Amino acid sequence: MSSKTRDVLEGLVKDTSLNWLLGKQTSLDDEIEEIENSPSAGSNWIPELSPVANVVIRRCSKVLGVSVNELQDSFKQEASGSVKQPSMFPRNFLEYCCFRALALSVGVTGHLTDKTFRRLTFDMMVAWELPSASSTHSLLSVDGDPTVGLEAFSRIAPAVPVIADVIISENLFGVLASSSDGVRLRFSVYDKYLCGLERAIKKMKSQSESSLLSGFRPKGEKILEIDGTVTTQPVLEHIGMSTWPGRLILTDHALYFEAIKVVSFDTPKRYSLSEDLKQVVKPELTGPWGTRLFDKAVSYKSISLPEPVVMEFPELKGHTRRDYWLAIIREVLYVHRYMNKFKIVTTGVAKDEAISKAVLGVLRVQAIQELGLTNPVRYENLLPFNLCDQLPGGDHVLETLADMSSSRVLDRTNKPKEGTLYSISASDMVSQFGLVFGSSPRSSSSLVVGEVVVGDMNPLEKAVKQSRKNYEKVVLAQETVNGVKADGIDTNLAVMKELLLPVMEIGNWLLALAYWDNPLKSFVFCLFATFIIYSGFHSSHKVFQQKRESNDGAESYGASSYEHHGTAFSSSERYFSARRVSPGCKHCSPQAPSFTTLSFPTGE
C-alpha cells in the first residue's frame, strides 16, 4: 500500500500537479509544456526563439489559420535583407507574426470582450522582451504573473489603435504602471483597462444613438460625453452675473448647454469647436456674485460671443471633473485646428482619420477614469492633439501625421502591392464599434501598415521620439538657466530667498489645502479652523456678558470709615449699596437701590 502511494505521489510531481506547492503556474508555462510534449513539437518549435516567443507565434498561427512553417516562408519572402539578419531574426519575425495576427483579430466585432484576445496582446509584449533563445535576462513577474516594460508596450499596443496611440503610448504606460511600481505593467491592470475601454465604447455608442439634440445636431455629428444629467450634480453656466444649472453635451464638432427647466431642459445653446472663431478654452475661477474663489470652471471665448461663457463643474473636493472636461473640449478644438492648418478637407478619409484619433483618445481617458487610480492623472497628456500642443516640435509631429494621412488616402485608392503587410486604421476601428464619423465611404480592405513597421520605426514614431528628445533638452536648458541665475544673484538676495523659503513652503502648503490635493488634510484643516473661530467667538461673547453683568449688577461694600469735609463717617457691619450722585446730595439715601458708584452722604 505504501509503495502504491509513493508511486501516485511521484506521478503527481512528474505531471506538475503539485506545482501550487512550489509556485504559481502561468498559462505560458502550461502552453510551453504542451508544445514540448506534443508529437509535432519539432515542426512548431523554432530553436532560435525563446519558449515564450514560440508560444506566442503558435497562437498567431492559429489566428491566421496557417502553420508556423508557412509563416516563416512568408516572412522570408516579404521581409528585406536587413530585417532577416540572424541577429535580428527572432524579434523581427515575432513582430511580423504579431502584427499580422492583430490586424486580423481587431476586425472581429467585440474583440475587447474576449479575454483570449486581451491575454494574447499582453503575452505578445512579454515575448517581445524575450524573443531570442539566447536571452540573458529572465522573465520578470509579480505574484507569478509576468509583467512588461515601456518599450514592449510602446511597440505592440499601438498596433491596436483603440488600446494606444504612438503619440501618447509612453504617457499611457506611465499611468497604467503607476498602480504598482511605475516601471512594470501587470496584466491585472492591463486587463481592467481593456474592459474599461469596452464599457466606454458601449456608453458612447448608446449616447450617439439616443435622441439627444435630435433637432439641433447636424447629421453625422456624434456625442462624445454628457455631464449634468444628475440633478444633484449639474453643470453651472455663468454669463455675466447670471447663473443657470443644466446639462453639458460634447460632440465631435461643438459644445451644447441645456438649462434645466421645471420638468425638462431648455433649448440648447451651441458653442462651436470646429469653425475658426479664434476660440480660447481655459480654466477659470468662479464664485458667488462674480467673485473668483473656486478653481472648478472652464471658460469659452470666441469672436461670435459678446462675453466669455463659463461652465462650472461643482464637486466637493479638487477639480478633477473640470480637468477632464477641459482636456476633452480642447482635444476636439485642437483636432479641428489641425485639419484647418494642414488643409485637410472637411470630408474624406483623412478627416475621418483625424477625428477618429481624437475620439479614441477620449475613450482611453474614460477607461483610465474607471481604474480608480490614487495618483492624480493629467488627462491632457493622454490625448494626442493636446500633447502635440504642449511638446516642443509638436508641429513637426502633426505635420508628419498629415503627410501619413495623405499617403494613406493614396494607398486606399490604389491597389496595394501583393504581400504587403496590413493594419487597421483609427477610422476603420471606430466604424467597427458602430461609431461612424463623417460620410466618407468605407473600404472593405485594410490600410497599409502606418502605425507599425516590422523591424523599424515609422516616420510618426521617429517624429515623436525626436520631439521628446527636444523636450528633454528644453528641460535641461531651463534647469541650467535657473542654476546660472542662482549663481549670479547677489548674496543678500540669495540670503533673503533662503530666509523666505519657509514662508514660500507655507504658502504652497496653504494652496494645496485650498485645492484639496489631499482631501483628508484639507478636511482636518477646515475642522481645526472652524474650532478656532468658534472658540474665539465663544470666549469673546463670554467676556462681554461678564462686563455687562458687572455694570448692571449690585456692588457691595463692607464696613469702613472715611472723612468728608472735615467730618468723620463710619459704617457698621451692615452692607449697603449706593448710586452715582453728586457729593452732598440730600436726596441720596444710604438704603437706596443698588447702583454702580458709591454716594458720599453729607451727614445732614
Solvent accessible surface area in square Angstrom, and as a share of the most:
residue,aa,sasa,rsa
1,M,186,0.83
2,S,86,0.55
3,S,51,0.33
4,K,139,0.59
5,T,68,0.39
6,R,132,0.48
7,D,86,0.45
8,V,93,0.53
9,L,92,0.46
10,E,103,0.46
11,G,31,0.30
12,L,67,0.33
13,V,91,0.53
14,K,172,0.73
15,D,98,0.51
16,T,48,0.28
17,S,58,0.37
18,L,45,0.23
19,N,30,0.15
20,W,177,0.62
21,L,109,0.54
22,L,155,0.77
23,G,39,0.37
24,K,140,0.59
25,Q,60,0.27
26,T,21,0.12
27,S,50,0.32
28,L,3,0.01
29,D,55,0.28
30,D,73,0.38
31,E,39,0.18
32,I,27,0.13
33,E,59,0.26
34,E,95,0.43
35,I,1,0.00
36,E,101,0.45
37,N,125,0.64
38,S,26,0.17
39,P,145,0.91
40,S,54,0.35
41,A,23,0.18
42,G,67,0.65
43,S,56,0.36
44,N,35,0.18
45,W,65,0.23
46,I,6,0.03
47,P,101,0.63
48,E,92,0.41
49,L,2,0.01
50,S,7,0.05
51,P,57,0.36
52,V,13,0.08
53,A,0,0.00
54,N,2,0.01
55,V,0,0.00
56,V,0,0.00
57,I,2,0.01
58,R,35,0.13
59,R,35,0.13
60,C,0,0.00
61,S,8,0.05
62,K,136,0.58
63,V,57,0.33
64,L,30,0.15
65,G,64,0.62
66,V,51,0.29
67,S,53,0.34
68,V,4,0.02
69,N,73,0.38
70,E,90,0.40
71,L,1,0.01
72,Q,36,0.16
73,D,77,0.40
74,S,29,0.19
75,F,1,0.00
76,K,111,0.47
77,Q,152,0.68
78,E,73,0.33
79,A,21,0.17
80,S,63,0.41
81,G,55,0.53
82,S,73,0.47
83,V,23,0.13
84,K,71,0.30
85,Q,89,0.40
86,P,124,0.78
87,S,96,0.62
88,M,86,0.39
89,F,25,0.10
90,P,11,0.07
91,R,74,0.27
92,N,4,0.02
93,F,0,0.00
94,L,0,0.00
95,E,5,0.02
96,Y,5,0.02
97,C,0,0.00
98,C,0,0.00
99,F,6,0.02
100,R,71,0.26
101,A,0,0.00
102,L,1,0.01
103,A,25,0.20
104,L,97,0.48
105,S,14,0.09
106,V,0,0.00
107,G,42,0.40
108,V,94,0.54
109,T,116,0.68
110,G,31,0.30
111,H,9,0.04
112,L,2,0.01
113,T,75,0.44
114,D,68,0.35
115,K,117,0.50
116,T,99,0.57
117,F,12,0.05
118,R,20,0.07
119,R,42,0.15
120,L,8,0.04
121,T,3,0.01
122,F,0,0.00
123,D,0,0.00
124,M,0,0.00
125,M,0,0.00
126,V,0,0.00
127,A,0,0.00
128,W,16,0.06
129,E,32,0.14
130,L,15,0.07
131,P,12,0.08
132,S,27,0.18
133,A,59,0.46
134,S,91,0.59
135,S,39,0.25
136,T,138,0.80
137,H,107,0.48
138,S,83,0.54
139,L,67,0.33
140,L,94,0.47
141,S,59,0.38
142,V,58,0.33
143,D,111,0.57
144,G,27,0.26
145,D,35,0.18
146,P,2,0.01
147,T,2,0.01
148,V,0,0.00
149,G,7,0.07
150,L,68,0.34
151,E,122,0.55
152,A,0,0.00
153,F,0,0.00
154,S,31,0.20
155,R,25,0.09
156,I,1,0.01
157,A,2,0.01
158,P,4,0.03
159,A,7,0.05
160,V,1,0.01
161,P,10,0.06
162,V,0,0.00
163,I,1,0.00
164,A,1,0.00
165,D,9,0.05
166,V,12,0.07
167,I,2,0.01
168,I,1,0.00
169,S,6,0.04
170,E,72,0.32
171,N,34,0.18
172,L,0,0.00
173,F,8,0.03
174,G,35,0.34
175,V,25,0.14
176,L,0,0.00
177,A,0,0.00
178,S,34,0.22
179,S,62,0.40
180,S,51,0.33
181,D,92,0.48
182,G,37,0.35
183,V,99,0.57
184,R,40,0.15
185,L,0,0.00
186,R,77,0.28
187,F,15,0.06
188,S,65,0.42
189,V,25,0.15
190,Y,0,0.00
191,D,22,0.11
192,K,97,0.41
193,Y,0,0.00
194,L,0,0.00
195,C,36,0.22
196,G,0,0.00
197,L,0,0.00
198,E,26,0.11
199,R,118,0.43
200,A,3,0.02
201,I,8,0.04
202,K,120,0.51
203,K,90,0.38
204,M,2,0.01
205,K,75,0.32
206,S,66,0.42
207,Q,24,0.11
208,S,12,0.08
209,E,119,0.54
210,S,45,0.29
211,S,92,0.59
212,L,39,0.19
213,L,9,0.05
214,S,85,0.55
215,G,68,0.66
216,F,109,0.45
217,R,39,0.14
218,P,70,0.44
219,K,209,0.89
220,G,32,0.31
221,E,8,0.03
222,K,49,0.21
223,I,0,0.00
224,L,2,0.01
225,E,9,0.04
226,I,27,0.14
227,D,26,0.14
228,G,2,0.02
229,T,79,0.46
230,V,89,0.51
231,T,108,0.63
232,T,122,0.71
233,Q,83,0.37
234,P,24,0.15
235,V,0,0.00
236,L,39,0.20
237,E,0,0.00
238,H,30,0.13
239,I,47,0.24
240,G,51,0.49
241,M,144,0.64
242,S,49,0.32
243,T,61,0.36
244,W,133,0.47
245,P,53,0.33
246,G,0,0.00
247,R,31,0.11
248,L,0,0.00
249,I,0,0.00
250,L,0,0.00
251,T,0,0.00
252,D,3,0.02
253,H,41,0.18
254,A,0,0.00
255,L,3,0.01
256,Y,2,0.01
257,F,1,0.00
258,E,12,0.05
259,A,14,0.11
260,I,56,0.29
261,K,110,0.47
262,V,147,0.84
263,V,143,0.82
264,S,57,0.37
265,F,67,0.28
266,D,65,0.34
267,T,86,0.50
268,P,18,0.11
269,K,84,0.36
270,R,98,0.36
271,Y,12,0.04
272,S,10,0.06
273,L,1,0.01
274,S,25,0.16
275,E,92,0.41
276,D,99,0.52
277,L,35,0.17
278,K,133,0.56
279,Q,5,0.02
280,V,70,0.40
281,V,10,0.06
282,K,93,0.39
283,P,60,0.37
284,E,29,0.13
285,L,57,0.28
286,T,11,0.06
287,G,15,0.15
288,P,64,0.40
289,W,219,0.77
290,G,54,0.52
291,T,60,0.35
292,R,149,0.54
293,L,114,0.57
294,F,95,0.40
295,D,29,0.15
296,K,29,0.12
297,A,0,0.00
298,V,3,0.02
299,S,3,0.02
300,Y,6,0.02
301,K,108,0.46
302,S,7,0.05
303,I,123,0.62
304,S,71,0.46
305,L,48,0.24
306,P,136,0.86
307,E,75,0.34
308,P,58,0.36
309,V,4,0.03
310,V,21,0.12
311,M,2,0.01
312,E,18,0.08
313,F,0,0.00
314,P,39,0.25
315,E,42,0.19
316,L,158,0.79
317,K,110,0.46
318,G,13,0.12
319,H,44,0.20
320,T,75,0.44
321,R,30,0.11
322,R,9,0.03
323,D,43,0.22
324,Y,10,0.04
325,W,3,0.01
326,L,19,0.09
327,A,2,0.02
328,I,0,0.00
329,I,1,0.01
330,R,62,0.23
331,E,0,0.00
332,V,2,0.01
333,L,4,0.02
334,Y,33,0.13
335,V,2,0.01
336,H,10,0.04
337,R,103,0.38
338,Y,5,0.02
339,M,12,0.05
340,N,76,0.39
341,K,114,0.48
342,F,48,0.20
343,K,170,0.72
344,I,24,0.12
345,V,99,0.57
346,T,111,0.64
347,T,84,0.49
348,G,22,0.21
349,V,25,0.15
350,A,15,0.12
351,K,17,0.07
352,D,0,0.00
353,E,6,0.03
354,A,4,0.03
355,I,3,0.01
356,S,1,0.00
357,K,7,0.03
358,A,4,0.03
359,V,1,0.00
360,L,1,0.00
361,G,0,0.00
362,V,0,0.00
363,L,0,0.00
364,R,3,0.01
365,V,0,0.00
366,Q,12,0.05
367,A,0,0.00
368,I,3,0.02
369,Q,73,0.32
370,E,77,0.34
371,L,16,0.08
372,G,61,0.59
373,L,39,0.20
374,T,135,0.78
375,N,77,0.40
376,P,134,0.84
377,V,32,0.19
378,R,153,0.56
379,Y,13,0.05
380,E,39,0.17
381,N,34,0.18
382,L,1,0.01
383,L,0,0.00
384,P,1,0.01
385,F,4,0.02
386,N,3,0.01
387,L,7,0.03
388,C,4,0.02
389,D,91,0.47
390,Q,84,0.37
391,L,18,0.09
392,P,39,0.25
393,G,35,0.34
394,G,3,0.02
395,D,88,0.46
396,H,99,0.44
397,V,1,0.00
398,L,20,0.10
399,E,85,0.38
400,T,15,0.09
401,L,3,0.02
402,A,11,0.08
403,D,89,0.46
404,M,17,0.08
405,S,8,0.05
406,S,64,0.41
407,S,52,0.34
408,R,16,0.06
409,V,48,0.28
410,L,111,0.55
411,D,55,0.29
412,R,41,0.15
413,T,100,0.58
414,N,92,0.47
415,K,187,0.79
416,P,40,0.25
417,K,168,0.71
418,E,178,0.80
419,G,37,0.35
420,T,40,0.23
421,L,35,0.18
422,Y,85,0.32
423,S,10,0.06
424,I,11,0.05
425,S,4,0.03
426,A,6,0.04
427,S,1,0.00
428,D,15,0.08
429,M,0,0.00
430,V,1,0.01
431,S,26,0.17
432,Q,65,0.29
433,F,24,0.10
434,G,36,0.34
435,L,1,0.01
436,V,65,0.37
437,F,1,0.00
438,G,23,0.23
439,S,95,0.61
440,S,15,0.09
441,P,119,0.75
442,R,83,0.30
443,S,42,0.27
444,S,126,0.82
445,S,56,0.36
446,S,46,0.30
447,L,6,0.03
448,V,38,0.22
449,V,25,0.14
450,G,12,0.11
451,E,16,0.07
452,V,3,0.02
453,V,53,0.30
454,V,16,0.09
455,G,34,0.32
456,D,76,0.39
457,M,69,0.31
458,N,3,0.01
459,P,79,0.49
460,L,0,0.00
461,E,22,0.10
462,K,99,0.42
463,A,4,0.03
464,V,10,0.06
465,K,98,0.42
466,Q,85,0.38
467,S,2,0.01
468,R,44,0.16
469,K,95,0.40
470,N,45,0.23
471,Y,104,0.40
472,E,113,0.51
473,K,128,0.54
474,V,79,0.46
475,V,60,0.34
476,L,117,0.58
477,A,55,0.43
478,Q,97,0.43
479,E,104,0.47
480,T,80,0.47
481,V,69,0.40
482,N,75,0.39
483,G,32,0.31
484,V,96,0.55
485,K,135,0.57
486,A,59,0.46
487,D,126,0.65
488,G,69,0.66
489,I,71,0.36
490,D,80,0.42
491,T,100,0.58
492,N,113,0.58
493,L,106,0.53
494,A,36,0.28
495,V,78,0.45
496,M,101,0.45
497,K,118,0.50
498,E,115,0.52
499,L,118,0.59
500,L,85,0.42
501,L,77,0.38
502,P,73,0.46
503,V,93,0.53
504,M,101,0.45
505,E,99,0.44
506,I,99,0.50
507,G,30,0.28
508,N,94,0.48
509,W,127,0.45
510,L,82,0.41
511,L,97,0.48
512,A,34,0.26
513,L,13,0.06
514,A,71,0.55
515,Y,86,0.33
516,W,64,0.22
517,D,100,0.52
518,N,65,0.33
519,P,48,0.30
520,L,127,0.63
521,K,115,0.49
522,S,2,0.01
523,F,109,0.46
524,V,82,0.47
525,F,79,0.33
526,C,59,0.35
527,L,102,0.51
528,F,122,0.51
529,A,33,0.26
530,T,86,0.50
531,F,128,0.53
532,I,88,0.45
533,I,127,0.64
534,Y,141,0.54
535,S,42,0.27
536,G,40,0.38
537,F,139,0.58
538,H,101,0.45
539,S,58,0.37
540,S,65,0.42
541,H,95,0.42
542,K,115,0.49
543,V,74,0.43
544,F,120,0.50
545,Q,67,0.30
546,Q,101,0.45
547,K,128,0.54
548,R,138,0.50
549,E,114,0.51
550,S,68,0.44
551,N,96,0.49
552,D,110,0.57
553,G,33,0.32
554,A,75,0.58
555,E,62,0.28
556,S,88,0.56
557,Y,73,0.28
558,G,35,0.34
559,A,52,0.40
560,S,64,0.41
561,S,85,0.55
562,Y,67,0.26
563,E,124,0.56
564,H,35,0.16
565,H,161,0.72
566,G,65,0.63
567,T,68,0.39
568,A,86,0.66
569,F,36,0.15
570,S,93,0.60
571,S,24,0.16
572,S,63,0.41
573,E,142,0.64
574,R,117,0.43
575,Y,147,0.56
576,F,38,0.16
577,S,24,0.16
578,A,5,0.04
579,R,79,0.29
580,R,178,0.65
581,V,45,0.26
582,S,80,0.52
583,P,90,0.57
584,G,30,0.29
585,C,42,0.25
586,K,151,0.64
587,H,156,0.70
588,C,19,0.11
589,S,52,0.34
590,P,71,0.45
591,Q,123,0.55
592,A,12,0.09
593,P,96,0.60
594,S,51,0.33
595,F,84,0.35
596,T,53,0.31
597,T,51,0.29
598,L,54,0.27
599,S,9,0.06
600,F,86,0.36
601,P,49,0.31
602,T,41,0.24
603,G,55,0.53
604,E,160,0.72
